Amino acid sequence: MNIKTKLVALLFFVSILGYHCQLDLYLQGKRIFEAQCANCHMDDGSGLVEVIHDISNSDLFDSDNPKPLLKLLLEGGPDDRADGLQMPAYAKTLNRVELCNTINYLNNKWDEDFKEIEIQEFDKLYKKLMGQ
Ligand code: HEC
């Protein structure tokens, strides 16, 4: 192999590696969404016809302001539906890392101005909402 071929081969492998890291980045969040949320919201967020609306265009997917989404996940809700259907509260079932990964997964999927929320920044918000 000449140097040019080697370089092309190297670039090829590096790009494959990069692609896989990207795919795996929010894998835990994806798994949590599919296991805990998709039975009501479906994998694509489209929900249940006439029961749960499509959440994919929700304002809650906002990387600059994760507080309302985290609050909903911790507390569940809403409590004002005529049929009483509510989302469960996840404060006891998902830990802070799982919540952070789920929020990053959802924002990456549905927030047009996606920016990753670092765990350190997330922790401050989490502690505040949990009253710690
Ligand atoms: C038992 C069913 C159920 C499960 C499970 C569930 N949700 Fe919900 N979720 C709801 C209902 C009901 C609403 C209110 C939406 C409506 O009234 O159409 C809602 C609302 C939402 C909204 C707000 C949309 C908006 O803009 O108001 C988001 C975001 C959301 N859910 C995310 C999640 C995530 C993330 C999970 C999993 C960690 C989850 N939900 C699990 C039933 C569920």
Boltz pocket constraint, residues with backbone or C-beta under 6 A from the ligand:
constraints:
  - pocket:
      binder: B
      contacts: [[A, 32], [A, 33], [A, 36], [A, 37], [A, 38], [A, 39], [A, 40], [A, 41], [A, 51], [A, 52], [A, 53], [A, 55], [A, 58], [A, 59], [A, 60], [A, 69], [A, 72], [A, 73], [A, 77], [A, 78], [A, 81], [A, 85], [A, 86], [A, 87], [A, 88], [A, 90], [A, 102]]
      max_distance: 6.0
